[in-house]
Amino acid sequence: MQIGIVGLGKMGGNISIRLTRHGHDVVAYDRDSAVTAKVCEQAEAGRATPATGLKDMVGKLSGRKVIWLMLPAGEVTEQAVQELGTLMGPGDIVIDGGNSFYKDDIRRAAELVKKGIDYIDVGTSGGVWGLERGYCMMYGGTKAATDYIDPILSALAPGIGDIPRTPGRDGKDGFDPRAEQGYLHCGPAGSGHFVKMVHNGIEYGIMQAFAEGFDVMKSKNSPDLPEEQRFDLNMADIAEVWRRGSVVSSWLLDLSASALAGNPDLSNYKGDVADSGEGRWTIEAAIEEAVPVPVITASLFTRFRSRTGNNFAEKMLSAMRFGFGGHIEGTNN
């Protein structure tokens, strides 16, 4: 299958390369031509073609055109969608694989359908590791359009792998078998990014719990405590032992263990923790629905505080964010 990929950063570039490894043809574009050239060079031979812009990309796609945007949420994505709306035609498909606000997806889908263009929102999780591990994807759009791009999604998904199957799913109506493969059609346009938004809100809370717990343990050797109550605990070893059979074992803990093994004091991090929007939007949705979300709210507010003064907990958050997504402190990148 042929597809255009716009935005070849930490995830877009790897998505392009992974698709070529699975036999798909990619027309690739990034505003930095050197990045475009590098991705095409790393792709499977003969399966990646560079483009110089959106118009050039559309011209290089044949048949029913499919273009996947992997751009930052906000104005840059909005401009790309609007431009594609003037370049593409009936039956073509625009995919937003970034972290756009789900209400923007609903509006964009309604605008594009008037021109016969399908819009699909794909919440994409996997960070910088997706090239090898695959990407967990939650997507929204019409059944016809999402079924059409299923070969793309199945190539990007991690597959069932060695994760044990969940008891009770076999042979029952109402369960989508694609969920076991790591990708799921959530509903109409906007639903994919809504589910991914809440996913990221949950991620905030889990990360904050780890960060606070490790901060409590590290502070157990504080001079403010009676000497007989002080423990000089090894954070790297604790993270490692928790990886082995503990109920809190997880990929985020794996990343924490790796960061602590490399630098136990995390002195290579300032603890300036950014938020990219999904936490705020999750809280906004909770307010609209009158659903209490105290953990997610507190974790977001802690990120605000981190920008005015940092402790070990914020350094732990920075380490985890860099580990899964290559996110740089003090930025939304």
C-alpha positions in Angstrom: 0.0 0.0 0.0 1.2 3.5 -0.7 1.0 6.3 1.9 2.4 9.8 2.5 3.9 10.6 5.8 4.2 14.3 6.8 6.5 15.1 9.8 9.5 12.8 10.2 10.6 13.5 13.7 11.1 11.1 16.6 8.0 9.1 15.7 7.1 10.0 12.1 10.5 8.9 10.8 10.3 5.6 12.5 6.7 5.0 11.4 7.9 5.6 7.8 10.8 3.2 8.1 8.7 0.5 9.8 6.1 0.7 7.1 8.7 0.1 4.4 10.0 -2.9 6.3 6.5 -4.4 6.1 6.3 -3.9 2.3 4.5 -0.6 2.1 5.6 2.3 -0.1 6.1 5.7 1.6 6.2 9.2 0.2 8.0 11.2 2.9 8.1 14.9 3.7 9.7 16.9 6.5 10.2 20.7 6.4 13.9 19.9 7.0 15.0 18.3 3.7 18.0 16.7 5.4 15.7 14.8 7.7 13.6 13.7 4.7 16.8 12.4 3.0 17.9 10.6 6.1 14.6 8.7 6.5 14.5 7.7 2.9 18.1 6.4 3.2 17.2 4.3 6.3 14.0 2.9 4.7 13.9 -0.3 2.8 15.6 0.2 -0.6 13.2 1.5 -3.3 10.2 1.9 -0.9 10.6 5.6 0.2 10.3 8.6 -2.1 11.1 12.1 -0.9 8.6 15.0 -1.3 9.3 18.7 -1.2 5.9 19.7 0.2 2.3 18.7 0.5 1.4 19.5 -3.1 4.4 17.5 -4.4 3.4 14.6 -2.1 -0.2 14.5 -3.4 1.2 14.5 -6.9 3.4 11.5 -6.1 0.6 9.4 -4.6 -1.5 7.3 -7.0 -5.0 6.0 -6.8 -6.9 6.6 -3.5 -4.5 8.9 -1.7 -3.7 8.4 2.0 -1.7 11.0 3.9 -0.6 10.5 7.6 0.3 13.7 9.5 2.7 13.3 12.4 2.9 16.9 13.5 2.6 18.8 16.8 -0.9 19.5 17.9 -2.2 23.0 17.2 -1.7 25.4 14.4 0.9 23.4 12.3 -1.5 20.5 12.1 -4.5 22.7 11.4 -2.7 24.4 8.5 -1.7 21.0 7.1 -5.2 19.6 7.3 -6.7 22.8 5.7 -4.1 22.7 2.8 -4.7 19.0 2.2 -8.4 19.8 2.0 -7.7 21.9 -1.1 -5.3 19.3 -2.7 -7.1 16.0 -2.1 -10.3 14.7 -3.6 -13.3 12.4 -2.9 -12.3 9.1 -1.5 -8.9 10.3 -0.3 -8.0 10.0 3.4 -6.3 12.3 5.8 -4.9 10.8 9.0 -3.8 12.7 12.0 -1.5 10.5 14.0 -0.3 13.2 16.5 -1.9 14.2 19.7 -4.6 16.7 18.5 -7.5 17.8 20.7 -10.4 15.4 19.9 -12.9 18.3 19.4 -10.6 19.6 16.6 -10.9 16.1 15.0 -14.7 16.2 15.1 -14.7 19.6 13.4 -12.1 18.7 10.8 -13.9 15.5 9.9 -17.2 17.4 9.4 -15.4 19.9 7.2 -13.6 17.4 5.0 -16.6 15.1 4.5 -18.3 17.9 2.6 -15.5 17.4 0.0 -15.8 13.6 0.1 -12.5 13.3 2.0 -12.3 10.9 5.0 -10.6 12.0 8.2 -9.1 9.5 10.7 -7.6 10.4 14.0 -5.0 7.9 15.4 -3.8 8.2 18.9 -0.3 6.7 18.7 1.7 5.4 21.7 5.1 3.9 21.5 7.5 6.8 21.5 11.0 6.4 20.2 10.8 2.6 20.7 8.1 2.0 18.2 10.3 1.2 15.2 11.2 -2.2 16.8 8.4 -2.7 19.3 5.5 -1.4 17.2 2.9 1.2 18.1 -0.3 0.9 20.2 -3.0 2.8 18.3 -6.4 4.0 19.1 -8.3 5.4 16.1 -11.6 7.0 15.1 -13.3 7.4 11.8 -15.8 5.7 9.5 -15.7 2.0 9.3 -15.1 2.0 5.6 -12.2 4.4 5.8 -10.6 2.7 8.8 -11.0 -0.7 7.2 -9.2 0.6 4.1 -6.1 1.6 6.0 -6.1 -1.6 8.1 -2.9 -2.9 6.3 -1.1 0.2 7.4 -2.3 -0.1 11.0 -1.6 -3.8 11.3 2.0 -3.2 10.0 2.6 -0.5 12.7 1.0 -2.5 15.5 3.1 -4.6 17.9 1.1 -7.8 17.4 0.1 -10.1 20.2 3.7 -10.9 20.9 4.5 -12.8 24.1 1.8 -11.1 26.2 -0.6 -13.7 27.7 -4.1 -13.6 26.2 -6.8 -12.2 28.5 -9.0 -15.0 29.9 -12.6 -14.7 28.8 -12.1 -13.0 25.4 -12.2 -16.1 23.2 -15.3 -16.6 21.1 -17.3 -13.8 22.7 -19.3 -11.3 20.8 -18.5 -7.6 21.4 -14.7 -7.9 21.5 -12.6 -6.6 18.6 -9.8 -9.1 17.9 -7.6 -6.2 16.7 -7.3 -5.0 20.3 -5.1 -8.1 21.0 -2.8 -7.0 18.2 -2.4 -3.6 19.7 -4.7 -1.4 17.6 -8.4 -0.6 18.1 -11.2 1.2 16.2 -12.7 3.2 19.0 -15.6 4.8 17.1 -16.3 8.0 15.0 -13.8 10.7 14.3 -12.4 12.1 17.5 -12.8 9.0 19.6 -9.3 7.8 18.9 -7.6 10.9 20.2 -10.1 11.0 23.1 -9.0 7.6 24.2 -5.3 8.5 23.7 -5.9 11.7 25.7 -7.1 9.8 28.7 -4.3 7.2 28.2 -1.8 10.1 28.6 -3.7 11.5 31.6 -3.4 8.0 33.2 0.3 8.0 32.3 0.8 11.3 34.2 -0.7 9.7 37.3 1.4 6.6 37.1 4.6 8.5 36.5 3.8 10.8 39.4 3.3 7.9 41.8 6.6 6.4 40.9 8.4 9.7 41.2 6.9 10.5 44.6 7.6 7.0 45.9 11.3 7.1 44.9 11.5 10.6 46.4 10.2 9.3 49.7 12.8 6.5 49.7 15.7 8.7 48.7 14.8 11.2 51.4 14.9 8.5 54.1 18.5 9.4 54.7 17.6 13.0 55.5 19.5 14.7 58.4 16.1 15.9 59.6 15.3 12.3 60.7 16.6 10.7 63.9 19.9 8.9 63.0 18.5 5.5 64.0 15.6 5.9 61.6 17.7 6.8 58.5 18.2 4.4 55.7 20.7 4.9 52.9 18.7 3.1 50.2 20.0 2.2 46.7 17.4 3.6 44.2 18.8 1.7 41.2 18.7 -1.7 43.0 15.1 -1.0 44.3 13.9 -0.2 40.8 15.6 -3.4 39.6 14.1 -5.7 42.2 10.7 -4.2 41.6 11.0 -5.2 37.9 11.1 -8.9 39.0 7.6 -10.2 39.9 6.4 -7.0 41.6 2.8 -5.9 41.1 4.1 -2.4 40.1 6.4 -3.8 37.4 5.9 -1.9 34.1 7.7 -0.3 31.1 7.9 3.0 33.0 9.6 1.2 35.8 12.0 -0.4 33.3 12.9 3.0 32.0 13.3 4.3 35.6 15.6 1.4 36.4 17.7 2.1 33.3 18.0 5.9 34.1 19.0 5.2 37.8 21.5 2.6 36.8 23.2 5.1 34.5 23.1 8.0 37.0 21.7 7.2 40.5 21.3 10.9 41.5 19.8 11.8 38.1 22.0 14.8 38.1 21.8 14.9 34.3 18.2 16.1 34.7 17.0 19.4 36.1 13.5 18.1 36.8 11.8 20.8 34.6 8.8 18.7 33.5 6.7 19.9 30.5 3.1 18.9 29.7 2.0 18.5 26.1 -1.7 19.2 26.6 -3.4 15.8 27.0 -3.4 16.0 30.8 -5.1 19.4 30.7 -7.7 18.1 28.2 -8.4 15.0 30.2 -9.2 17.2 33.2 -11.4 19.4 31.1 -13.3 16.4 29.9 -13.7 15.2 33.4 -15.1 18.6 34.5 -17.6 18.4 31.6 -18.6 14.9 32.6 -18.6 15.7 36.4 -16.1 12.9 36.9 -13.5 13.4 39.8 -9.9 12.9 38.7 -7.8 14.0 41.7 -4.7 11.9 40.8 -4.4 13.2 37.2 -5.1 16.7 38.4 -2.5 16.6 41.1 0.1 15.1 38.7 -0.5 17.9 36.2 -0.2 20.6 38.9 3.1 19.0 40.0 4.4 19.5 36.5 3.5 23.2 36.8 5.4 23.4 40.1 8.5 21.6 38.7 9.2 24.7 36.5 9.7 26.9 39.6 11.8 24.5 41.7 12.7 20.9 41.4 13.4 17.9 43.6 14.3 14.2 43.0 10.7 13.4 42.1 10.7 15.8 39.2 14.1 14.4 38.0 12.4 11.0 38.0 9.6 12.3 35.8 12.1 13.9 33.5 14.0 10.6 33.2 10.9 8.6 32.4 9.7 11.2 29.8 13.1 11.1 28.1 13.2 7.3 28.3 9.9 6.6 26.5 9.7 9.6 24.2 13.0 11.3 24.0 11.4 14.4 25.5 13.7 17.2 26.3 13.3 19.1 29.6 11.7 22.5 29.4 10.0 21.8 26.0 7.0 20.0 24.7 9.2 18.1 22.3 
